[in-house]
Amino acid sequence: MQTHLVFTVIAKDRPGLVERIAEIIAELGGNWIESSMARLGGEFAGIVRIGIAGERSDELIAELQALAADGIDITLRSDVMGPQELEGVFAHLDLVSQDHPGILRDITRVLSDRGVSIEHLETEVAPGSMQGEALFKASADLRLPPVSPPPR
């Protein structure tokens, strides 16, 4: 039986980091299905989903956790069920605003109150143009809640 594992990785950024993880997965017959990774403030952070034969998953988990000795922190989650079918309509949001403390909380509260799920989110604070004020920029892939048919 195929098992899906989802894990996060955080480490000081350095060349070969992803290769090291990918090598362990490949050696044990695992399949790298999807990932999102980035360098943030000198740290490397990512989330990865892989598929592996169930009888090899414990061995893989042990190998990944052993990376802690090299400063690579892995947090594992098991997803035995595999990916689920998503409901609702896909939408994309690009936002630029003057930055201020709490802006992401305010934006996500509006989305949450309306039942919107965030599937992917990237944010940054960048210098503004003429006046140099900081600008908050966000790009998000969203899943809108399913729409119920109107009552008859």
LUMTI-907079 format. One record per atom (N, C-alpha, C, O): atom name; x negated, y negated, z negated. Coordinates in steps of 0.05 Angstrom, whole numbers. Example, Ala and Ser with C-alpha at 12.3 -4.5 7.8 and 13.67 -1.06 7.14 Angstrom:
residues 2
+------+--------+--------+--------+
| name |      x |      y |      z |
+------+--------+--------+--------+
|    N |   -264 |    114 |   -156 |
|   CA |   -246 |     90 |   -156 |
|    C |   -264 |     66 |   -156 |
|    O |   -285 |     66 |   -169 |
|    N |   -257 |     45 |   -142 |
|   CA |   -273 |     21 |   -143 |
|    C |   -258 |     -1 |   -157 |
|    O |   -268 |    -23 |   -161 |
+------+--------+--------+--------+
end
This chain:
residues 152
+------+--------+--------+--------+
| name |      x |      y |      z |
+------+--------+--------+--------+
|    N |    -17 |     24 |      0 |
|   CA |      0 |      0 |      0 |
|    C |    -18 |    -25 |      0 |
|    O |    -37 |    -27 |    -15 |
|    N |    -11 |    -44 |     17 |
|   CA |    -25 |    -69 |     19 |
|    C |    -18 |    -87 |     -5 |
|    O |      6 |    -91 |    -11 |
|    N |    -37 |    -99 |    -18 |
|   CA |    -34 |   -118 |    -40 |
|    C |    -43 |   -145 |    -30 |
|    O |    -63 |   -147 |    -16 |
|    N |    -29 |   -165 |    -38 |
|   CA |    -37 |   -193 |    -32 |
|    C |    -47 |   -205 |    -58 |
|    O |    -34 |   -203 |    -79 |
|    N |    -70 |   -218 |    -56 |
|   CA |    -81 |   -232 |    -79 |
|    C |    -84 |   -262 |    -72 |
|    O |    -92 |   -269 |    -50 |
|    N |    -77 |   -279 |    -90 |
|   CA |    -81 |   -307 |    -87 |
|    C |   -100 |   -316 |   -109 |
|    O |    -96 |   -309 |   -133 |
|    N |   -120 |   -331 |   -102 |
|   CA |   -139 |   -340 |   -122 |
|    C |   -149 |   -368 |   -116 |
|    O |   -149 |   -377 |    -93 |
|    N |   -157 |   -381 |   -138 |
|   CA |   -170 |   -407 |   -135 |
|    C |   -200 |   -404 |   -140 |
|    O |   -208 |   -386 |   -154 |
|    N |   -215 |   -422 |   -128 |
|   CA |   -244 |   -422 |   -132 |
|    C |   -252 |   -451 |   -137 |
|    O |   -244 |   -469 |   -123 |
|    N |   -269 |   -454 |   -157 |
|   CA |   -281 |   -480 |   -163 |
|    C |   -310 |   -476 |   -170 |
|    O |   -317 |   -459 |   -186 |
|    N |   -327 |   -492 |   -158 |
|   CA |   -356 |   -490 |   -162 |
|    C |   -369 |   -516 |   -153 |
|    O |   -358 |   -532 |   -138 |
|    N |   -394 |   -521 |   -162 |
|   CA |   -410 |   -543 |   -151 |
|    C |   -413 |   -537 |   -121 |
|    O |   -420 |   -514 |   -114 |
|    N |   -409 |   -557 |   -105 |
|   CA |   -411 |   -553 |    -76 |
|    C |   -440 |   -546 |    -68 |
|    O |   -459 |   -558 |    -78 |
|    N |   -442 |   -526 |    -51 |
|   CA |   -469 |   -518 |    -40 |
|    C |   -465 |   -501 |    -15 |
|    O |   -444 |   -488 |    -12 |
|    N |   -485 |   -501 |      3 |
|   CA |   -483 |   -485 |     27 |
|    C |   -480 |   -455 |     20 |
|    O |   -492 |   -446 |      1 |
|    N |   -464 |   -441 |     35 |
|   CA |   -461 |   -412 |     32 |
|    C |   -440 |   -403 |     12 |
|    O |   -436 |   -379 |      8 |
|    N |   -427 |   -422 |     -1 |
|   CA |   -408 |   -415 |    -21 |
|    C |   -384 |   -398 |    -10 |
|    O |   -378 |   -377 |    -21 |
|    N |   -372 |   -408 |     11 |
|   CA |   -350 |   -394 |     23 |
|    C |   -359 |   -367 |     35 |
|    O |   -345 |   -347 |     33 |
|    N |   -383 |   -367 |     47 |
|   CA |   -393 |   -342 |     58 |
|    C |   -396 |   -321 |     37 |
|    O |   -390 |   -298 |     42 |
|    N |   -405 |   -329 |     14 |
|   CA |   -409 |   -310 |     -8 |
|    C |   -383 |   -296 |    -16 |
|    O |   -382 |   -272 |    -19 |
|    N |   -362 |   -312 |    -18 |
|   CA |   -335 |   -301 |    -24 |
|    C |   -325 |   -284 |     -2 |
|    O |   -314 |   -262 |     -6 |
|    N |   -328 |   -294 |     23 |
|   CA |   -318 |   -279 |     46 |
|    C |   -332 |   -252 |     50 |
|    O |   -320 |   -233 |     58 |
|    N |   -358 |   -252 |     43 |
|   CA |   -374 |   -227 |     45 |
|    C |   -363 |   -206 |     26 |
|    O |   -360 |   -182 |     34 |
|    N |   -357 |   -213 |      2 |
|   CA |   -346 |   -194 |    -18 |
|    C |   -320 |   -183 |     -8 |
|    O |   -315 |   -159 |     -9 |
|    N |   -303 |   -200 |      2 |
|   CA |   -276 |   -192 |     11 |
|    C |   -279 |   -173 |     35 |
|    O |   -266 |   -152 |     36 |
|    N |   -296 |   -180 |     54 |
|   CA |   -300 |   -163 |     78 |
|    C |   -313 |   -136 |     71 |
|    O |   -305 |   -116 |     82 |
|    N |   -332 |   -136 |     53 |
|   CA |   -345 |   -111 |     46 |
|    C |   -325 |    -90 |     34 |
|    O |   -329 |    -66 |     36 |
|    N |   -304 |   -100 |     21 |
|   CA |   -285 |    -83 |      9 |
|    C |   -260 |    -78 |     27 |
|    O |   -240 |    -67 |     18 |
|    N |   -262 |    -87 |     52 |
|   CA |   -241 |    -83 |     71 |
|    C |   -217 |   -102 |     69 |
|    O |   -196 |    -97 |     79 |
|    N |   -222 |   -124 |     55 |
|   CA |   -200 |   -144 |     52 |
|    C |   -198 |   -161 |     76 |
|    O |   -216 |   -164 |     92 |
|    N |   -174 |   -173 |     79 |
|   CA |   -168 |   -191 |    102 |
|    C |   -162 |   -219 |     91 |
|    O |   -143 |   -222 |     76 |
|    N |   -178 |   -238 |     99 |
|   CA |   -175 |   -266 |     91 |
|    C |   -151 |   -277 |    107 |
|    O |   -153 |   -280 |    132 |
|    N |   -128 |   -282 |     95 |
|   CA |   -104 |   -289 |    109 |
|    C |   -101 |   -319 |    112 |
|    O |    -96 |   -329 |    134 |
|    N |   -104 |   -334 |     91 |
|   CA |   -101 |   -363 |     93 |
|    C |   -116 |   -376 |     70 |
|    O |   -120 |   -364 |     49 |
|    N |   -123 |   -402 |     74 |
|   CA |   -137 |   -416 |     52 |
|    C |   -135 |   -446 |     57 |
|    O |   -129 |   -455 |     79 |
|    N |   -140 |   -461 |     36 |
|   CA |   -142 |   -490 |     37 |
|    C |   -165 |   -497 |     18 |
|    O |   -164 |   -491 |     -5 |
|    N |   -185 |   -511 |     29 |
|   CA |   -209 |   -516 |     13 |
|    C |   -219 |   -545 |     18 |
|    O |   -215 |   -556 |     40 |
|    N |   -231 |   -557 |     -2 |
|   CA |   -242 |   -584 |      2 |
|    C |   -264 |   -590 |    -18 |
|    O |   -266 |   -577 |    -39 |
|    N |   -280 |   -609 |    -12 |
|   CA |   -301 |   -619 |    -30 |
|    C |   -288 |   -644 |    -43 |
|    O |   -280 |   -663 |    -29 |
|    N |   -287 |   -644 |    -69 |
|   CA |   -276 |   -666 |    -84 |
|    C |   -295 |   -674 |   -107 |
|    O |   -300 |   -659 |   -125 |
|    N |   -306 |   -698 |   -105 |
|   CA |   -324 |   -708 |   -126 |
|    C |   -347 |   -690 |   -132 |
|    O |   -355 |   -688 |   -155 |
|    N |   -359 |   -678 |   -112 |
|   CA |   -383 |   -661 |   -116 |
|    C |   -376 |   -632 |   -123 |
|    O |   -393 |   -615 |   -123 |
|    N |   -351 |   -627 |   -127 |
|   CA |   -341 |   -600 |   -133 |
|    C |   -328 |   -589 |   -108 |
|    O |   -318 |   -604 |    -91 |
|    N |   -329 |   -563 |   -105 |
|   CA |   -316 |   -549 |    -84 |
|    C |   -292 |   -535 |    -96 |
|    O |   -294 |   -521 |   -116 |
|    N |   -268 |   -539 |    -84 |
|   CA |   -244 |   -527 |    -95 |
|    C |   -228 |   -515 |    -72 |
|    O |   -227 |   -527 |    -50 |
|    N |   -216 |   -493 |    -77 |
|   CA |   -200 |   -480 |    -57 |
|    C |   -180 |   -460 |    -68 |
|    O |   -182 |   -452 |    -91 |
|    N |   -161 |   -454 |    -51 |
|   CA |   -142 |   -433 |    -57 |
|    C |   -141 |   -414 |    -33 |
|    O |   -141 |   -423 |    -10 |
|    N |   -141 |   -388 |    -38 |
|   CA |   -144 |   -368 |    -17 |
|    C |   -123 |   -346 |    -22 |
|    O |   -117 |   -339 |    -44 |
|    N |   -112 |   -336 |      1 |
|   CA |    -94 |   -313 |     -1 |
|    C |   -107 |   -291 |     17 |
|    O |   -113 |   -296 |     40 |
|    N |   -109 |   -268 |      6 |
|   CA |   -121 |   -245 |     21 |
|    C |   -102 |   -221 |     18 |
|    O |    -85 |   -219 |      1 |
|    N |   -106 |   -202 |     37 |
|   CA |    -93 |   -176 |     35 |
|    C |   -114 |   -155 |     32 |
|    O |   -136 |   -157 |     44 |
|    N |   -109 |   -135 |     16 |
|   CA |   -128 |   -113 |     12 |
|    C |   -113 |    -88 |      4 |
|    O |    -91 |    -90 |     -8 |
|    N |   -124 |    -65 |     11 |
|   CA |   -111 |    -40 |      3 |
|    C |   -110 |    -39 |    -28 |
|    O |   -129 |    -46 |    -42 |
|    N |    -87 |    -31 |    -38 |
|   CA |    -81 |    -31 |    -67 |
|    C |   -103 |    -17 |    -83 |
|    O |   -110 |    -26 |   -105 |
|    N |   -113 |      5 |    -73 |
|   CA |   -133 |     20 |    -88 |
|    C |   -160 |      6 |    -90 |
|    O |   -177 |     14 |   -105 |
|    N |   -165 |    -15 |    -74 |
|   CA |   -190 |    -30 |    -74 |
|    C |   -187 |    -56 |    -89 |
|    O |   -207 |    -70 |    -94 |
|    N |   -163 |    -63 |    -97 |
|   CA |   -159 |    -90 |   -109 |
|    C |   -173 |    -93 |   -136 |
|    O |   -184 |   -115 |   -141 |
|    N |   -174 |    -73 |   -153 |
|   CA |   -188 |    -76 |   -179 |
|    C |   -218 |    -80 |   -174 |
|    O |   -230 |    -96 |   -189 |
|    N |   -229 |    -66 |   -155 |
|   CA |   -258 |    -69 |   -149 |
|    C |   -263 |    -98 |   -138 |
|    O |   -283 |   -110 |   -146 |
|    N |   -245 |   -108 |   -121 |
|   CA |   -248 |   -135 |   -111 |
|    C |   -247 |   -155 |   -133 |
|    O |   -263 |   -174 |   -135 |
|    N |   -227 |   -152 |   -151 |
|   CA |   -224 |   -170 |   -173 |
|    C |   -249 |   -171 |   -190 |
|    O |   -258 |   -193 |   -198 |
|    N |   -260 |   -148 |   -196 |
|   CA |   -285 |   -147 |   -212 |
|    C |   -308 |   -161 |   -198 |
|    O |   -323 |   -176 |   -211 |
|    N |   -311 |   -157 |   -172 |
|   CA |   -332 |   -170 |   -157 |
|    C |   -329 |   -201 |   -156 |
|    O |   -348 |   -215 |   -160 |
|    N |   -304 |   -210 |   -153 |
|   CA |   -299 |   -239 |   -152 |
|    C |   -304 |   -251 |   -180 |
|    O |   -316 |   -273 |   -182 |
|    N |   -295 |   -238 |   -200 |
|   CA |   -299 |   -249 |   -227 |
|    C |   -329 |   -249 |   -235 |
|    O |   -337 |   -265 |   -251 |
|    N |   -345 |   -231 |   -224 |
|   CA |   -373 |   -230 |   -230 |
|    C |   -388 |   -255 |   -219 |
|    O |   -410 |   -261 |   -227 |
|    N |   -375 |   -269 |   -200 |
|   CA |   -387 |   -293 |   -189 |
|    C |   -390 |   -316 |   -210 |
|    O |   -404 |   -335 |   -206 |
|    N |   -376 |   -313 |   -232 |
|   CA |   -378 |   -333 |   -254 |
|    C |   -407 |   -336 |   -264 |
|    O |   -415 |   -357 |   -273 |
|    N |   -422 |   -314 |   -262 |
|   CA |   -450 |   -315 |   -270 |
|    C |   -466 |   -335 |   -253 |
|    O |   -487 |   -345 |   -262 |
|    N |   -456 |   -340 |   -229 |
|   CA |   -469 |   -360 |   -211 |
|    C |   -455 |   -387 |   -211 |
|    O |   -460 |   -403 |   -193 |
|    N |   -438 |   -391 |   -230 |
|   CA |   -424 |   -417 |   -232 |
|    C |   -400 |   -420 |   -213 |
|    O |   -391 |   -442 |   -207 |
|    N |   -390 |   -397 |   -203 |
|   CA |   -367 |   -398 |   -185 |
|    C |   -343 |   -387 |   -201 |
|    O |   -342 |   -363 |   -206 |
|    N |   -325 |   -405 |   -208 |
|   CA |   -302 |   -397 |   -224 |
|    C |   -279 |   -389 |   -207 |
|    O |   -270 |   -405 |   -190 |
|    N |   -269 |   -365 |   -210 |
|   CA |   -247 |   -354 |   -195 |
|    C |   -224 |   -348 |   -214 |
|    O |   -228 |   -336 |   -235 |
|    N |   -200 |   -357 |   -207 |
|   CA |   -176 |   -351 |   -222 |
|    C |   -158 |   -336 |   -203 |
|    O |   -150 |   -346 |   -183 |
|    N |   -151 |   -311 |   -211 |
|   CA |   -136 |   -293 |   -193 |
|    C |   -106 |   -292 |   -201 |
|    O |    -99 |   -294 |   -225 |
|    N |    -90 |   -289 |   -181 |
|   CA |    -61 |   -284 |   -184 |
|    C |    -55 |   -262 |   -165 |
|    O |    -65 |   -261 |   -142 |
|    N |    -38 |   -243 |   -173 |
|   CA |    -30 |   -222 |   -155 |
|    C |     -3 |   -229 |   -143 |
|    O |     14 |   -240 |   -156 |
|    N |      0 |   -222 |   -118 |
|   CA |     25 |   -227 |   -103 |
|    C |     33 |   -201 |    -89 |
|    O |     33 |   -200 |    -64 |
|    N |     40 |   -180 |   -104 |
|   CA |     45 |   -154 |    -93 |
|    C |     67 |   -155 |    -72 |
|    O |     67 |   -139 |    -53 |
|    N |     86 |   -172 |    -75 |
|   CA |    109 |   -174 |    -57 |
|    C |    101 |   -184 |    -30 |
|    O |    116 |   -180 |    -11 |
|    N |     79 |   -198 |    -27 |
|   CA |     72 |   -211 |     -2 |
|    C |     87 |   -237 |      2 |
|    O |    101 |   -246 |    -16 |
|    N |     84 |   -249 |     25 |
|   CA |     97 |   -275 |     30 |
|    C |    127 |   -273 |     30 |
|    O |    138 |   -253 |     40 |
|    N |    141 |   -293 |     20 |
|   CA |    170 |   -293 |     20 |
|    C |    181 |   -310 |     42 |
|    O |    167 |   -328 |     52 |
|    N |    205 |   -304 |     51 |
|   CA |    218 |   -319 |     72 |
|    C |    227 |   -346 |     60 |
|    O |    241 |   -346 |     40 |
|    N |    219 |   -368 |     72 |
|   CA |    226 |   -394 |     62 |
|    C |    252 |   -404 |     74 |
|    O |    258 |   -400 |     97 |
|    N |    267 |   -417 |     57 |
|   CA |    293 |   -429 |     66 |
|    C |    289 |   -459 |     68 |
|    O |    272 |   -470 |     55 |
|    N |    306 |   -472 |     84 |
|   CA |    306 |   -501 |     86 |
|    C |    291 |   -510 |    110 |
|    O |    278 |   -494 |    125 |
|    N |    292 |   -535 |    115 |
|   CA |    280 |   -548 |    139 |
|    C |    253 |   -559 |    132 |
|    O |    249 |   -570 |    110 |
|    N |    234 |   -556 |    151 |
|   CA |    207 |   -567 |    148 |
|    C |    208 |   -597 |    154 |
|    O |    222 |   -606 |    173 |
|    N |    192 |   -613 |    140 |
|   CA |    190 |   -641 |    145 |
|    C |    161 |   -650 |    139 |
|    O |    147 |   -636 |    124 |
|    N |    153 |   -672 |    150 |
|   CA |    126 |   -683 |    145 |
|    C |    129 |   -712 |    136 |
|    O |    145 |   -727 |    146 |
|    N |    113 |   -719 |    116 |
|   CA |    113 |   -746 |    105 |
|    C |     85 |   -758 |    106 |
|    O |     66 |   -745 |     96 |
|    N |     82 |   -781 |    118 |
|   CA |     57 |   -797 |    116 |
|    C |     65 |   -823 |    102 |
|    O |     84 |   -836 |    109 |
|    N |     49 |   -830 |     82 |
|   CA |     55 |   -853 |     66 |
|    C |     30 |   -869 |     61 |
|    O |      9 |   -858 |     55 |
|    N |     33 |   -895 |     63 |
|   CA |     11 |   -914 |     55 |
|    C |     24 |   -935 |     38 |
|    O |     45 |   -947 |     46 |
|    N |     12 |   -941 |     15 |
|   CA |     23 |   -960 |     -4 |
|    C |      0 |   -973 |    -20 |
|    O |    -22 |   -961 |    -21 |
|    N |      5 |   -996 |    -31 |
|   CA |    -14 |  -1007 |    -50 |
|    C |    -16 |   -987 |    -73 |
|    O |      4 |   -978 |    -84 |
|    N |    -41 |   -981 |    -82 |
|   CA |    -45 |   -962 |   -103 |
|    C |    -38 |   -974 |   -130 |
|    O |    -42 |   -998 |   -135 |
|    N |    -28 |   -957 |   -148 |
|   CA |    -24 |   -964 |   -176 |
|    C |    -21 |   -939 |   -192 |
|    O |    -14 |   -918 |   -182 |
|    N |    -28 |   -940 |   -218 |
|   CA |    -26 |   -917 |   -235 |
|    C |      3 |   -905 |   -235 |
|    O |     22 |   -920 |   -238 |
|    N |      5 |   -879 |   -232 |
|   CA |     31 |   -866 |   -232 |
|    C |     45 |   -864 |   -205 |
|    O |     67 |   -854 |   -204 |
|    N |     32 |   -873 |   -184 |
|   CA |     45 |   -873 |   -158 |
|    C |     52 |   -844 |   -149 |
|    O |     74 |   -840 |   -139 |
|    N |     34 |   -825 |   -153 |
|   CA |     40 |   -798 |   -144 |
|    C |     63 |   -786 |   -161 |
|    O |     80 |   -772 |   -151 |
|    N |     63 |   -792 |   -187 |
|   CA |     85 |   -783 |   -204 |
|    C |    112 |   -794 |   -194 |
|    O |    131 |   -779 |   -193 |
|    N |    112 |   -820 |   -187 |
|   CA |    137 |   -832 |   -178 |
|    C |    147 |   -820 |   -152 |
|    O |    171 |   -814 |   -148 |
|    N |    129 |   -815 |   -133 |
|   CA |    136 |   -803 |   -108 |
|    C |    146 |   -775 |   -111 |
|    O |    167 |   -767 |   -100 |
|    N |    131 |   -759 |   -127 |
|   CA |    139 |   -731 |   -130 |
|    C |    165 |   -728 |   -146 |
|    O |    180 |   -709 |   -143 |
|    N |    170 |   -747 |   -164 |
|   CA |    195 |   -746 |   -179 |
|    C |    219 |   -749 |   -160 |
|    O |    239 |   -735 |   -162 |
|    N |    217 |   -768 |   -141 |
|   CA |    238 |   -772 |   -121 |
|    C |    243 |   -747 |   -105 |
|    O |    265 |   -738 |   -101 |
|    N |    221 |   -734 |    -96 |
|   CA |    223 |   -710 |    -81 |
|    C |    235 |   -687 |    -97 |
|    O |    254 |   -673 |    -88 |
|    N |    226 |   -684 |   -122 |
|   CA |    236 |   -663 |   -139 |
|    C |    265 |   -666 |   -146 |
|    O |    280 |   -647 |   -146 |
|    N |    273 |   -691 |   -151 |
|   CA |    301 |   -696 |   -158 |
|    C |    320 |   -688 |   -135 |
|    O |    344 |   -683 |   -139 |
|    N |    309 |   -688 |   -111 |
|   CA |    325 |   -681 |    -87 |
|    C |    321 |   -652 |    -78 |
|    O |    331 |   -644 |    -57 |
|    N |    307 |   -636 |    -94 |
|   CA |    303 |   -608 |    -88 |
|    C |    283 |   -602 |    -66 |
|    O |    283 |   -581 |    -54 |
|    N |    265 |   -622 |    -61 |
|   CA |    245 |   -619 |    -40 |
|    C |    221 |   -605 |    -51 |
|    O |    211 |   -612 |    -73 |
|    N |    210 |   -585 |    -37 |
|   CA |    187 |   -570 |    -45 |
|    C |    163 |   -580 |    -29 |
|    O |    165 |   -584 |     -4 |
|    N |    140 |   -584 |    -42 |
|   CA |    116 |   -593 |    -28 |
|    C |    100 |   -568 |    -21 |
|    O |     92 |   -552 |    -38 |
|    N |     95 |   -564 |      5 |
|   CA |     80 |   -541 |     14 |
|    C |     51 |   -547 |     18 |
|    O |     34 |   -530 |     14 |
|    N |     44 |   -572 |     25 |
|   CA |     17 |   -581 |     28 |
|    C |     16 |   -611 |     22 |
|    O |     33 |   -626 |     32 |
|    N |     -4 |   -619 |      7 |
|   CA |     -7 |   -647 |      0 |
|    C |    -36 |   -655 |      0 |
|    O |    -53 |   -642 |    -12 |
|    N |    -42 |   -677 |     14 |
|   CA |    -68 |   -689 |     13 |
|    C |    -65 |   -719 |      6 |
|    O |    -48 |   -732 |     17 |
|    N |    -81 |   -728 |    -13 |
|   CA |    -80 |   -756 |    -21 |
|    C |   -108 |   -768 |    -22 |
|    O |   -128 |   -753 |    -24 |
|    N |   -109 |   -794 |    -20 |
|   CA |   -134 |   -808 |    -24 |
|    C |   -128 |   -837 |    -30 |
|    O |   -107 |   -848 |    -24 |
|    N |   -147 |   -850 |    -43 |
|   CA |   -146 |   -879 |    -48 |
|    C |   -169 |   -891 |    -32 |
|    O |   -192 |   -883 |    -35 |
|    N |   -162 |   -910 |    -15 |
|   CA |   -182 |   -922 |      3 |
|    C |   -180 |   -952 |      0 |
|    O |   -160 |   -963 |     -7 |
|    N |   -202 |   -966 |      7 |
|   CA |   -201 |   -996 |      6 |
|    C |   -182 |  -1006 |     27 |
|    O |   -179 |   -996 |     49 |
|    N |   -167 |  -1027 |     19 |
|   CA |   -149 |  -1040 |     37 |
|    C |   -164 |  -1057 |     58 |
|    O |   -188 |  -1058 |     57 |
|    N |   -150 |  -1069 |     76 |
|   CA |   -163 |  -1084 |     97 |
|    C |   -174 |  -1110 |     88 |
|    O |   -195 |  -1112 |     76 |
|    N |   -159 |  -1131 |     92 |
|   CA |   -169 |  -1158 |     88 |
|    C |   -174 |  -1166 |     59 |
|    O |   -195 |  -1177 |     52 |
|    N |   -156 |  -1159 |     41 |
|   CA |   -158 |  -1168 |     14 |
|    C |   -173 |  -1148 |     -4 |
|    O |   -178 |  -1154 |    -27 |
|    N |   -179 |  -1125 |      6 |
|   CA |   -195 |  -1105 |     -9 |
|    C |   -180 |  -1091 |    -30 |
|    O |   -192 |  -1076 |    -46 |
|    N |   -153 |  -1094 |    -32 |
|   CA |   -138 |  -1079 |    -51 |
|    C |   -138 |  -1050 |    -44 |
|    O |   -138 |  -1042 |    -21 |
|    N |   -137 |  -1033 |    -64 |
|   CA |   -137 |  -1004 |    -60 |
|    C |   -110 |   -995 |    -48 |
|    O |    -89 |  -1004 |    -57 |
|    N |   -112 |   -978 |    -28 |
|   CA |    -88 |   -966 |    -15 |
|    C |    -86 |   -937 |    -22 |
|    O |   -106 |   -922 |    -22 |
|    N |    -63 |   -928 |    -29 |
|   CA |    -57 |   -900 |    -34 |
|    C |    -46 |   -888 |     -8 |
|    O |    -28 |   -899 |      4 |
|    N |    -58 |   -866 |      1 |
|   CA |    -50 |   -853 |     25 |
|    C |    -43 |   -824 |     18 |
|    O |    -57 |   -811 |      4 |
|    N |    -20 |   -815 |     29 |
|   CA |    -12 |   -788 |     25 |
|    C |     -1 |   -776 |     51 |
|    O |     11 |   -790 |     67 |
|    N |     -7 |   -751 |     54 |
|   CA |      4 |   -736 |     77 |
|    C |     14 |   -709 |     65 |
|    O |     -1 |   -695 |     52 |
|    N |     39 |   -703 |     70 |
|   CA |     51 |   -680 |     58 |
|    C |     69 |   -664 |     78 |
|    O |     83 |   -676 |     94 |
|    N |     67 |   -638 |     76 |
|   CA |     86 |   -620 |     90 |
|    C |    106 |   -612 |     69 |
|    O |     99 |   -603 |     47 |
|    N |    131 |   -616 |     75 |
|   CA |    153 |   -612 |     56 |
|    C |    172 |   -591 |     66 |
|    O |    175 |   -586 |     90 |
|    N |    186 |   -578 |     47 |
|   CA |    208 |   -560 |     54 |
|    C |    233 |   -572 |     41 |
|    O |    235 |   -573 |     16 |
|    N |    251 |   -582 |     57 |
|   CA |    276 |   -594 |     48 |
|    C |    295 |   -571 |     39 |
|    O |    294 |   -549 |     50 |
|    N |    312 |   -577 |     19 |
|   CA |    330 |   -556 |     10 |
|    C |    350 |   -548 |     32 |
|    O |    357 |   -565 |     48 |
|    N |    359 |   -523 |     32 |
|   CA |    379 |   -515 |     51 |
|    C |    405 |   -532 |     48 |
|    O |    412 |   -540 |     26 |
|    N |    417 |   -538 |     70 |
|   CA |    441 |   -554 |     70 |
|    C |    465 |   -536 |     70 |
|    O |    468 |   -518 |     87 |
|    N |    483 |   -540 |     51 |
|   CA |    507 |   -524 |     49 |
|    C |    527 |   -535 |     69 |
|    O |    529 |   -559 |     73 |
|    N |    543 |   -517 |     81 |
|   CA |    563 |   -527 |    100 |
|    C |    584 |   -543 |     84 |
|    O |    589 |   -537 |     61 |
|    N |    596 |   -563 |     97 |
|   CA |    616 |   -579 |     83 |
|    C |    641 |   -563 |     76 |
|    O |    648 |   -544 |     91 |
|    N |    653 |   -568 |     53 |
|   CA |    677 |   -553 |     45 |
|    C |    699 |   -558 |     65 |
|    O |    701 |   -579 |     77 |
|    N |    717 |   -538 |     68 |
|   CA |    739 |   -541 |     87 |
|    C |    764 |   -547 |     73 |
|    O |    785 |   -550 |     86 |
+------+--------+--------+--------+
end
